[in-house]
Amino acid sequence: MAQDTGFSSPIPSNLEVMRAVAGRIGRSVGQQIHEADSISVAVVVYPLDHAWYIERALLEEMQQRGFRVTAGTGSNYLMEFGLSNLKVEYSNVRRNGLFGPRVLDRKIIVQMSVKIVPVDPMGAVIANEFLEENRDTILVSEVQTVESPALPVTHGTIPPESFFSHFAEPLVMIGALAVGIYLLFTVRS
């Protein structure tokens, strides 16, 4: 789970957050190979048509861990990442304060099956399922700016606003105004 980013600007796009979460998965996978120095790995992300969303983040994480990333031949390990779930969920639409801006919770989920296959036939195959998510709070007005128009995977459904925010806030405002007018006329007489 990630920390709450609050309302500071600029808010990272959904695709940027997906890549960061995939990088965390890459870090976890890299920790499973203990001999990182001078180890070469070939990284493959499936399905191939969606691989570009997160592939760069995985490759960068492997390089930061000291692995030499190769095209496949001559590598010590083959790392296969199977992207099984990549989605954005919005929830809990509310106002930040009584008359503040509308905000919502954003959750980005990345789930992958990972298989690490050593070239050495005596090496053990490592297979794991990874599920990482990032949660933060963003302004409802910024939802369109964090979603990429050409990538449906970066879109989520905005739920309706809660009862209190939708109906009760205007009633509180009207009630306060009515009390103010009443007091204005009763104090004068």
N, C-alpha and C positions, 0 to 999 in steps of 0.2 A: 504494500500500500504506500502511496506517496503522500506527501504533505499537502495541506490545503494551500493553494497559491493565492487565495484571497481575490482582491479586485485590482491588483497592480497591473499596469499595462506595460508592454504588450503581452497579451495572453497568447501562449503557444497554440498553434493550430492543432486540430485533432490528429493530423498526419504526423506532425512533429512529436506529439505525445506518444503516438503509436510506435514511432521509431525509438524513442527513449525507453519505453517499456520493453521493446524487443531487445534493446541493448542490455537491459538488466537480465533478461533471460540468457543472452549470449555470455554475460559475465558468469552466471551460475553454471552454464555448460562448460565454460573454459576452466572453472575451478575443479572440474571432475578429472581433468588431465593434469597430473601433478608435475610432470616434467616439461614445463612450458619452454625452457630455453632450447633453441635450435630445433624445435619441433615444427614440422610443416603440416598444414591441414588444408584440405579441400572442403569448401563450404558449398552446399547445395540447398536451395530453399524451394519447397514445393507448396502449392501448385505454381508452376513456372510463370503463369500469367499474372499472379499476384505477388511474386517474389520481390519485385523492385520496391514495394512499399517499405520493406524492412531489411532487405539484404545488406544495404550499405551500413546500417547500424550494427548488424551482426559481424560484418567483416572488420569494421573499425574496432569493435570490442575485442575480437581475436588478436588483432595487431597490437592493441594496447596491452594485452596479456603476454606479449612476447612471441606469439606464434607467427610463423611465416605462412601467409595465405598463398596457396598455389592454385593452378588451374585444374589440378587433379592428378596428373602423373607425377610420380616421385614424391608424393606426400606420405607422411607417417600415419595420418588419420583421415578418414572421410567423415565429415559431419553433415548429417542430413536433418534439415529442419522441415517438418511438415506443419504448415500453418493450418490449424483446424478451426480457430475462432478469432475473428478480428472485428470488434464492433464498438459502437458508441451508444451509451445509454444516458438519457437525461431524466432527472426526477426532481421532486420536491420544489416545484415552482412556488416562490414566495417573495415577499417584499423584504428588503433589507431595512428594517425599522418600520415605523408606522406609515410614513409617506415616502419611503426610500425607493430606489430603483428595484425593478423585478430581477431576481437572481434565481439560479437553479444549480443543482448538483450535476456534475459531469463525471461519468465513469467510463473509462476506456479499458477494454479487455483485450488481451492478447493471449492466445492459448496455442501451444505448439507441442507436437510430438518430436522428440529429438533422439536420433540414433548416432552413436559414435562408433565407427567401425575402424579398428586398427588394420593396417596393411599386414602386419605380422600375423600369420595364421594362429599363433599361440596366444595372441592378445585377446582380452575379453571384450565382447561387444557390450556397450552401455546404452540402455534405452530408458528414457524417462518421458514423462508428461509434465509440461510446465504451464502454469496459469499465473499470469501477473496482471495486475490492474492498477490504474492510477485514478484517484478521486480528487476532484477539486471543485471549486465554486466559481461560476462565471456569470456575467450579466446576460439576461435574456436577449438584450439588444445586440450582443456580440456573437450570438450563435452563428449567424450567417457568415461572419468574418473568420471563424475558426473552422468552418466546414469548407472543403474543397468542392466547388461546383461540379467538376468533372469526375469526382470519385465518390460513388454512392456509399462506399464503406466508411466514409468519414461523416456520414449524416446519421442523425438520430431523430427520434420523435419527441417533440416537446409536449409533455403532459399538460392538461388544463390546470389553471391556477386554483389553489385551495379555496374553500368557502369563505374563510375569514378574510383573505386578501381580496377576494372578488366582491363580496357583499357587505361584510361587517365594517371594513374601513370607511367606505362612504357613509354608512350609518353613524359611525363614531364622529365623523366630521360634521354631518348634518346636526347631530345631537349637540355637539359642542357649540355650533353656531346658534342653535335655538336657545340654549342656556345663556349664551352671551347676550342675545337680543332680549330675553326675558329679564336678565339682571339689569341691563341697560335701562329698561322702562320701569322696573320696580324700584330701582335706586333713585331715579329722578323724582318720583312722586312722594 
